[in-house]
Amino acid sequence: MRVRMLTAVAAALTLLLTGCSGGGTDTGGKVKLRFQSLAWQQESVDANKELVEEWNASHPGIQVQYVQGSWDSVHDQLLTSFEGGEAPDIIHDASDDLADFAYGGYLADLSELLPERLTSDIPRQSWETATFDKGIYGVPFLQEPRVLIANRKILDSSGVRVPTAEKPWSWEEFRQITKTLTEKMGDGKYGVAWPLKEPVSVTLNLGLSAGGQLFHRGDDGKVTIRFTDGDGVVPGTVHAQVNSDKSASRTTLGMGGSDTLPGLFGGKYAMVPLGFSYRQQIVQQAPKGFEWTVLPAPAGPGGPAQGVSPQTLSVAEDSPYKKEAAQFIDFMLQPGNMVRLAKGDWMLPTGTQALADPSLHTEKDGWATGAALARDLRSAPAQSVRGYPEWKDKVATPALQEYYSGAIDAAELEKRLVEDGNLVLARYQR
């Protein structure tokens, strides 16, 4: 890890100025930390701010300032703040955004800073999402499986088998059922709508169930891209639904998840694959009388495995108060607090004690279905791959968008993902 050498003058200034590099102390000797949160739903913002207030009330010597960040710009914003020496002490992000920051020396290794209570409560597969070169650079605390949100009336009237977490649809069965639903619904309506404005994480994470991996790390530690039969199952299913079966709407391919909700409410689509947290928008926006249900995503030979990139809390390497920052993270992620954060974001907690909370296992709003999927959530395939953001933006996103729309075939998709992709990754692994 790159270690930055601070001069005595810079160190002294850090203690005096709280608005500059992370935290500091005031004239009363209090430690002052900055916590940048990316919470955006009002329930989540409220939960985070309440926890900060509770911490401050019970820790007069270590005060935390809440700073609002944005998911839309977090990567570039953090990179700028790291380079400028103005990074917050405690950083809210997602695990798939951490690799470059961890390898670049911008984040503190938390291995020796976290209490055993926390490290033992979160399962190993979750810790893997934030582990790079055996160091832990974030605490994974919220995770979001992808599920199928379905119009219950359309599903029930069709007579198709309704999947459960114990017996989900296979990808082949899912394709056939969307054809059946489309035929029964009539012209201008579709069995499924795929909102694929951001297609990469959806494709990779659902692909784990079919045996897809795409990224392969060799004995030398370097990662290369290989496209196997398993990698082709999910994109092949979507491509067929849109272009040959006509069971998936072409117009939703360029949409975000929220854009498809009016069509779901209006009966234009029987199902929409969405992140688990979209249930909140459905509760808030669905018209009176709309009946909906949460179904598990299709599964392949590997079972219902899914890749996830949990939300994380990290500590800046430049923070002069890493120990105190880790203490705040431990407080935020006490089991009861983790439940509050999960319910505020309509996601699942990673902690086993929090996940066992009865309020997360009710049938209402599909909580029980999501909780049943938690055991099969795995680290997203590209989790620790350096250069993934560039590969995603410059190679994978345009290639998948063109493939799903029918502009290119499967051979061209594979060529772009593999050949162009490996050229990108090679620049990060010299």
SVG drawing of the C-alpha trace seen along z (x, -y; Angstrom):
<svg xmlns="http://www.w3.org/2000/svg" viewBox="-59 -26 66 54">
<polyline fill="none" stroke="black" stroke-width="0.4" points="0.0,0.0 1.1,-3.5 2.0,-5.3 1.7,-9.1 4.3,-11.0 2.8,-13.9 5.0,-16.7 4.9,-18.0 3.2,-21.2 0.5,-19.3 -0.1,-17.1 -0.6,-20.0 -3.0,-21.7 -5.0,-18.5 -5.6,-18.7 -6.8,-22.3 -8.9,-22.3 -12.0,-20.2 -13.0,-21.3 -9.9,-20.2 -8.6,-16.6 -11.2,-14.4 -11.6,-15.1 -9.7,-16.9 -10.0,-18.3 -11.5,-21.6 -10.1,-23.8 -11.9,-21.8 -10.0,-18.6 -12.9,-16.8 -12.3,-14.5 -14.3,-15.6 -15.0,-13.1 -16.8,-13.6 -19.2,-10.8 -20.2,-11.0 -23.4,-9.1 -25.0,-8.2 -28.4,-7.5 -31.0,-9.1 -34.4,-7.7 -36.0,-9.8 -36.4,-6.8 -32.7,-6.0 -31.5,-9.6 -33.6,-9.9 -32.2,-6.6 -28.6,-7.6 -29.0,-11.1 -30.8,-9.7 -27.9,-7.3 -25.4,-10.1 -27.3,-12.1 -27.5,-9.2 -23.7,-8.7 -22.9,-12.3 -25.2,-12.4 -23.4,-9.4 -19.9,-10.2 -19.2,-13.9 -15.5,-13.4 -15.9,-12.1 -18.3,-14.1 -19.4,-13.1 -20.6,-15.5 -23.1,-14.1 -22.2,-14.9 -24.6,-14.2 -23.1,-12.5 -24.6,-11.2 -24.4,-7.8 -24.4,-9.5 -21.0,-11.1 -19.4,-9.3 -16.4,-7.7 -15.1,-10.9 -15.9,-12.9 -14.0,-10.6 -11.0,-10.4 -10.8,-14.2 -11.1,-14.4 -8.5,-11.7 -6.0,-13.5 -6.8,-16.8 -6.4,-15.6 -10.1,-16.4 -11.6,-12.9 -14.2,-12.3 -13.0,-10.1 -15.9,-7.6 -16.9,-6.8 -20.2,-5.2 -19.8,-3.5 -20.4,-0.1 -18.0,2.7 -17.6,2.8 -16.3,-0.8 -13.5,0.0 -10.9,1.9 -9.1,-1.1 -9.2,-3.1 -7.9,-0.1 -5.1,0.7 -4.3,-3.0 -3.7,-3.4 -6.6,-5.7 -8.5,-3.5 -7.3,-2.1 -7.0,1.6 -9.6,2.3 -8.3,5.8 -6.9,4.8 -9.4,2.0 -12.8,3.9 -14.1,5.7 -14.6,9.5 -18.3,9.0 -18.6,7.4 -16.2,9.5 -17.8,12.8 -21.4,11.5 -21.0,10.8 -20.6,14.0 -17.3,14.8 -18.9,14.4 -19.8,10.8 -16.3,10.0 -14.9,11.2 -16.6,8.4 -14.4,5.8 -11.2,7.8 -8.2,6.9 -4.8,8.5 -5.9,9.9 -6.7,6.5 -10.3,5.4 -11.1,2.0 -14.8,1.7 -17.5,3.2 -20.3,4.6 -23.6,3.9 -26.5,3.7 -27.1,6.0 -29.7,6.1 -30.7,9.2 -32.5,8.9 -36.0,10.2 -39.0,10.3 -41.8,7.9 -45.0,9.3 -48.6,8.3 -50.3,10.8 -53.6,10.8 -51.9,11.4 -49.8,14.2 -52.7,15.9 -55.0,15.8 -52.4,17.2 -52.2,20.6 -48.4,20.7 -46.4,22.2 -45.5,19.5 -41.9,19.9 -40.7,19.8 -37.3,19.3 -37.1,23.0 -38.2,23.9 -37.4,20.9 -37.9,21.0 -35.0,22.2 -33.8,19.8 -35.4,22.0 -38.7,22.1 -38.6,18.4 -38.2,17.8 -41.2,20.2 -43.4,18.5 -42.8,15.1 -43.9,16.4 -47.0,17.9 -47.8,14.7 -47.3,12.6 -49.7,14.8 -52.4,14.6 -52.1,10.9 -52.7,9.9 -51.2,7.4 -49.0,4.6 -48.3,6.3 -45.3,8.3 -44.5,11.1 -41.5,9.2 -39.8,5.8 -36.0,5.6 -34.9,2.1 -31.3,2.2 -30.0,-1.3 -27.2,0.0 -26.9,3.6 -23.6,4.8 -24.2,5.5 -27.5,7.1 -26.0,9.4 -23.0,10.4 -24.7,10.9 -27.6,12.9 -25.1,14.9 -23.6,16.6 -26.7,18.9 -25.9,20.2 -22.2,20.8 -21.1,17.5 -18.0,15.8 -16.3,14.0 -13.4,12.7 -10.7,15.3 -7.7,14.7 -4.6,16.7 -1.9,18.0 0.1,14.8 -2.8,12.8 -3.7,11.2 -7.3,11.2 -8.3,12.1 -11.7,12.3 -13.0,15.6 -16.5,16.1 -18.0,19.6 -21.3,21.2 -22.5,20.1 -21.7,16.5 -24.0,16.7 -27.2,17.9 -28.5,14.6 -27.7,12.4 -28.9,15.1 -32.2,15.3 -32.8,11.6 -31.7,11.3 -34.2,14.1 -37.1,12.6 -36.6,9.2 -35.7,10.2 -37.2,13.6 -39.9,14.5 -41.2,10.9 -42.0,11.6 -40.0,8.7 -40.5,5.0 -37.8,3.5 -38.6,-0.1 -37.6,0.6 -34.0,1.6 -32.9,-2.0 -34.9,-2.6 -34.0,-2.7 -36.0,-0.6 -38.3,-3.4 -39.2,-4.2 -40.9,-0.7 -43.2,-1.1 -46.1,-2.9 -46.2,-0.1 -46.2,2.5 -49.0,0.7 -51.0,0.4 -50.8,4.1 -48.5,3.6 -45.8,5.9 -46.5,8.9 -43.1,8.8 -40.1,6.6 -36.7,7.7 -35.7,5.1 -33.5,4.6 -35.1,5.5 -35.3,1.9 -37.7,0.9 -40.5,2.3 -40.5,-1.0 -41.4,-2.9 -44.1,-0.4 -45.7,-0.9 -45.5,-4.6 -46.6,-4.9 -48.8,-2.0 -52.5,-2.9 -55.1,-1.8 -56.1,1.8 -52.8,2.9 -51.8,6.3 -48.2,7.3 -45.9,10.0 -42.1,10.6 -40.7,13.6 -37.1,15.0 -35.0,14.5 -34.5,17.5 -31.9,20.0 -29.4,22.2 -27.4,25.3 -25.6,23.4 -28.8,22.8 -30.2,19.4 -26.8,17.9 -26.5,14.1 -23.7,11.7 -24.1,8.6 -22.0,5.5 -23.0,4.6 -23.0,1.1 -19.9,0.5 -18.5,-1.7 -14.7,-2.5 -12.1,-4.7 -9.8,-7.0 -6.2,-6.2 -5.4,-9.8 -7.7,-10.1 -5.8,-10.9 -8.5,-9.1 -8.9,-5.7 -9.6,-4.0 -12.4,-6.4 -13.8,-6.1 -13.9,-2.3 -15.7,-2.7 -18.4,-4.8 -18.8,-2.1 -19.1,0.6 -21.9,-1.5 -23.7,-2.1 -23.7,1.6 -24.9,3.0 -27.6,5.5 -30.5,3.3 -29.0,0.4 -28.3,2.5 -32.0,3.5 -32.9,-0.2 -30.6,-1.0 -31.9,2.1 -35.5,1.1 -34.7,-2.5 -33.2,-1.4 -35.6,1.5 -32.6,3.8 -31.2,6.8 -28.6,6.5 -25.4,8.6 -25.2,9.3 -26.6,12.7 -28.2,11.3 -29.8,8.5 -31.0,10.7 -32.8,12.9 -35.0,10.1 -38.6,11.1 -39.6,7.9 -37.5,8.9 -39.3,12.2 -42.9,11.1 -44.8,11.9 -45.9,8.2 -44.1,6.4 -42.0,9.5 -39.6,9.3 -39.6,13.0 -38.8,13.8 -35.8,11.5 -34.5,12.8 -34.7,16.4 -32.4,15.4 -29.7,14.0 -27.9,17.3 -27.2,17.5 -25.8,14.1 -22.1,14.0 -19.5,11.5 -20.1,10.0 -17.8,11.4 -15.9,8.2 -15.6,7.2 -11.8,7.1 -10.9,6.4 -8.9,3.3 -10.0,1.4 -13.6,2.7 -15.2,-0.8 -13.5,-1.6 -14.3,1.8 -17.9,1.4 -18.3,-2.1 -16.2,-1.8 -16.6,1.8 -19.3,3.8 -22.2,1.3 -22.2,0.4 -21.6,4.0 -24.5,5.4 -26.8,2.6 -26.2,3.4 -26.6,7.1 -29.8,6.8 -31.3,4.5 -30.3,7.0 -27.7,4.7 -24.9,7.3 -24.8,11.1 -23.5,13.3 -20.1,13.8 -19.5,10.0 -20.6,9.6 -18.1,12.2 -15.3,10.6 -15.9,7.2 -16.2,8.3 -13.1,10.5 -10.7,9.0 -11.4,5.3 -11.9,6.0 -8.6,7.7 -6.8,4.8 -8.4,2.5 -7.5,4.8 -4.0,5.2 -3.3,1.5 -4.2,1.9 -2.1,5.0 1.4,4.1"/>
</svg>
